[in-house]
């Protein structure tokens, strides 16, 4: 998994709570958790595309993979 920049994760955390500070380790943990979820969804989307006989992942593959992830 590629290392994702922390700034967007810090921004999401800050914008989710008014007047709250975000520690570096909380942003790192949030980035790690988000990256793991994204990897799971991406893998599922690729499986769905292959199952459909395609070499291209399409938006409906990602949508279905996300719905399946949410049900876990």
N, C-alpha and C positions, 0 to 999 in steps of 0.2 A: 504494500500500500504506500502510495506517495505521501510525503510529509506535506500537510496542508498549512498554509500561513495562518497564524493565530489571530491577526487583526479582525477578520470577519467574525470569528467566534466570540472575541471580546465584545465586539459591537452588538452582536445578537443578544448576549447576556445582559449588557448594559441597557439595551433598548427594551428588554423584557421586564425590567424592574425600574421604576422611577427612583432617581437619586440613590443609586446603589453602585458601589465600587466592585471591581472584579479583580481577583488575584490572578497572578500569572498561572499558578498551578490549577486553578479552576478552569481557566480558558484552555489550558493544555488537556485537561481531562475531558472537557466538553468536546474539543476537537477530536480526541481519540475516540470517544463514544460515537460521535457523529460519523466519523470516518468508517468505523466498524459497521454501523447501520447502512451506510451508503454502499459499502462493499457487498454486504449481503443482498441488498436490493439489486445491485448491478449484476451479481452472479445469477440471481433468479431471472432477471430480465433477459440475460444472454441465453439461459436455458429455454425460456419461453420462445425466443426468436428461433433457436435451433429446432425446437419442437414443431414450429410452424413451417420449417423448411427454408428459413431465411438466414442469410449471413449478416443482416442488418438489424440492429435493435431499433425498434420504433417506439413512439410515445405510448401506445397502448400496452406494450410489454412492460415498460417502466411503471405505468399506472397499476397494472395487475400485480406486478411484483411488490409494489408498495402496499397495496391492499392486503396481500398475503402476509407481508411483514407485520402489518398492524394487527392481524388476527393472532399472531404468536403470543 
